[in-house]
């Protein structure tokens, strides 16, 4: 049994590997091992991979992974692993037994906050397991600050870097600064990639009075030329009352590059009309982001009399 740490130090490529998890690391390594030719089984305890992402994204990536012969088994857990004649036998919660050479567990990590004497120093730990901090990253002890994954806010490297900058400006630069943790872009380096920023459709429908959804799936030109059976998903979530684009979700080649540029527009509060006014660059996959004119769905909350 291995974690993502040991995965980089294997002496040979496994012929078969079972990966237990459904988050960033699990789906990324599933794509890596499958791309290298291993037989991959991904076991996820949730009803879909990538918890917290838009439901269309989760379903679309699931389908694309299965096109690469990755076996994605949801609503299951690994309950025991035994040695077998051919390697390992993993028994799942539904009774199924998966024969494999390696079992990799990617079920998430807890902040490593023990052993520092936090309680003795009076530093509070939040219910999330991370060190409790305010918006300036200051703990319950005024002269102690905490930044990055140890706070268990948004566990992304660029977020930790930005929190470090804000801390330095506040404490050493005499320029109080804090990080706005809303609308943080993120990417999953799966195959195909996922890029996302802002609200999912479910979040928007729960928070906003009116929501417009613009959604398209298509086979990109590079796939038609190469003969690959792959499809791109692009989705915009729009506040129907203000026309503000509050979420953008992409599954496809270079989704990480696209979402970085889109993050600027979303952070600035761009409207759907601003997207529509931009001239498309043809032929690109990204042109779909500015040529979707008709909502695929519209939702409005009923007013209580």
N, C-alpha and C positions, 0 to 999 in steps of 0.2 A: 504494500500500500504506500502511496506517495501523495505529496501535496504539489502545488505549483512550484515550490522551491526545488524539489528533487527532479521535477520534469526536465529541467535544463541540464541535468548531469547524468542522464541515462547513458549507458555505454553502447546501447544499440536500440534501434527503433522497434517498439513493440509491434507484433503482428496484430494483436487485439488489445484494446484498452477500454475500460469502463470508467466513465467520468461521472461522479455523483455531485450534482449541483446544477443550478440554472441561471446563475448570474454572469457578470462580465467574464470572469476567469474561466468558468466552465465552458461557455460557448466559444470563447476564443481558442482554448486549447483543443476543443472538439474539432474546430476548423483546421488547426495546425496539424494535428495528428492525421486527420482524414486526408489533408492535402499531401502529406508525406506517404500516404498509401496504407495507413493502419485501418483496421476495422474498428469503428468507434460506436460505442453505445453510451448515450447520455441519459442519465436517470435524474429526474427532477421531481421533488416532492410536491411542488405547486401544480396548479392546473395548466400552467403555461410557463415557458422560459422567460427570463428577463423581467422579473417582478418589478413593478414601478414604471415600466415603459408603456407606451400606448398599446392598446390591445391589438390594433391592426399591425403594428410593428412586430409584436410577439408572434402573432399567427403567421405573418409573412415570412419572417426569418425561420420559423419552424419548418415551413414548407420548403424553403430554399435549402435548408440543411439536409432535409430528407432526400432532396434531389442529388445530393452528394453521397448518398448511401449511409448517412449518419442515422442511426436508429435513436430516435428521441422518445423516451418513455416518461410520460408525465404522471403525476399523482401516485408516485411510487417512491419508496425509499429502499436503501440497502440495509437489510437487517442482520446479515452475517456473511462472512467470507471464509471459505474453507479451501484448503489445498486440494487439487484434483490431479489426475494423471497428466492432463495437458497444461496445467498451470494453476489457475484459481477458479473457484466456482462461487459466484456471488448470488446469494438468495435475496430476492426482492420481496417487498411487503405483500405482493399479490401471489406469492408462491413461485413465480417464475425464477429459473436459475440461468444466469448468464455466465458462460465460459469465457474467461479472459486471461490475459497474461499479466496485466497490471490493473490496479484499481486506484484511481486518483480521486481524492476528496477535495472539492472546491466549494465548501458550504459557507464561506465567509470567515471573517476574522474579527475577533474582539479587540478593542483597544488594550494595549499592554500598559496598564496603569498600576499594577501591583508592585510592591517592593520599593516604592519611592517614599513611603511614609506620608502619603497625602493626608490620611485621616489625622495623624499626629500633628501635621502642619495646619490643619483646619481647612484643607482644600476639599470642596464638595465634589462628589461624582454624580453625574446625571443618571436618570433612569435608563438612558440609552447605553450606559456602560462607559461613556466617555467623560472626560473632565468637564465639569460645568463651567461655562464662561459666558460673559455678556457680549454685546456686539463688538466691543473693543478687544475681545479675547482675554479679558481680565477675569481671573478666578475669584472665588469667595475670599481669598487673601489678597489684598490690594496690590502687593508688590510681586505677586506671582501670576504669570501669564501662561497660556497654553494655546498652541496653534497646531493645525494639521490634523491628521487622522486620529490623534490621541483624544481630540474633542468629539469625534464621531458625528460631525456635522455633515459635510459633503467630502467624502474621502477620495479626492482627486488631487494629483500632484500640483496642477496649476492653481488650484484653490489654496493649497497649503503655502505655495510661493507667494500668492497675493496676500494671504493673512500675515506672512512674515514681513512683507513690505509695510503693511499697515501698522503692524506692531512696532517696527523700527521707526516709522514716521511719528507714531504717537509717543513713544517712550524716549527716543533719542533725538528726534527731529523737531520736537515741540510743535508738531502739526497733527493734531488728533485726527485719526482716520480709521475707518472700519470698512469691512468688505460687505458688499451687497450680495447676499447669497441667493437672490432671486434670479431667474433666467440664466442659469449657468449652463453653457453648452457642454454636451458630453458625447463621446463616441465609444462604440464597442467595435473592436477590431476583429470581428467575426468575418466569415466569408459567406455572403457579402457583408460589408460594413453597415453599421447602424450609426446614424447621427441624430441627435435630438436636442431641442431646447424648448423651454416653456411648458405650458400646460398640455397634458394629454386630453383626449376627447372627454374621458370620464371626469377628470378634474374640472374641466371647463363647464361641463353640463351641471356639475354639482355647485359651482360657484357663481355662474353667470346667468342672467335672465334669458339671454338669447345667444345661441351658438350656431355658427355656420361652419360646415366642414367641406373642405375641398380635398378630394382624394383621387389619385390616379395610379394605376399600375401599367407598366409597359415593358416591352423587351427592348433594351437599349441597342443602339446601332452596333456597338462593339460585339454584342452577343449575336446579332444577325450575321455579322461577317465571320465570327469565329465558329458559329454553329452551336454555341453553348445555350442550354435551356435554362436561362436565368431571367428573372423579372425584377424590375425596380419598383419600389413603392415610394411615393411622395405624398405628403399630407400636410395641409395647413389647417390650423384651428383658429377661428376668427371670432372675436367678440361681436355678435350681431348688432349690438346697440351702438358701438363706437367704430366699427370696421377695423379695429386694431387686431393685428396678427399676434395672438397670444401663445401660439405653439407651432412648431415645425418639426416634422418627423420624416426621416429618410432611411430607406434600406436599399443599398446598392453600391456600386463601385464609387470610391472616393467620397462616400457620405461624410467622412470626418472632415475632409477639406471643404465641402460645401457648407456644413453646419457652422464652421468657424466664421465664414463670411456672413451667413444668415444671422449669426448671433449679434452682429453689429446692428442689423436692421431691427431685430426684435427688441434689443436693448434700448434702441432709440424710440420705440413705440411706433414703428412703421404700420401703416394701414394697408388693407388689402388693395385699396386703390393705388397705393404707391408701388406695390408689386406689379399691378396691372399696367402701370405707366412705364415700367422698365421695358426696354426693347430686348427681345429674346436674342440670344447668340445661337445661331444654327450652323451646323447640327450638333447639339449637345443634349445630354440628359437634363441638365439644369434648366434648360429653357422651359421645361414643364412647370417650374415654379412660378413663372410669370405669364403663363398662357392658360392656366386653369381659370375659366370664367364662370362656370356654372356650379353652384354648390351641389355636392353629392348628397348632402343631408342638411336639414335645418331643424333646430330644436328651440322651443320656447317654453318656459315654465308657466304653468297655469297660475293666474292671479287668484289669491284667496280673497273672497268678498267679505 
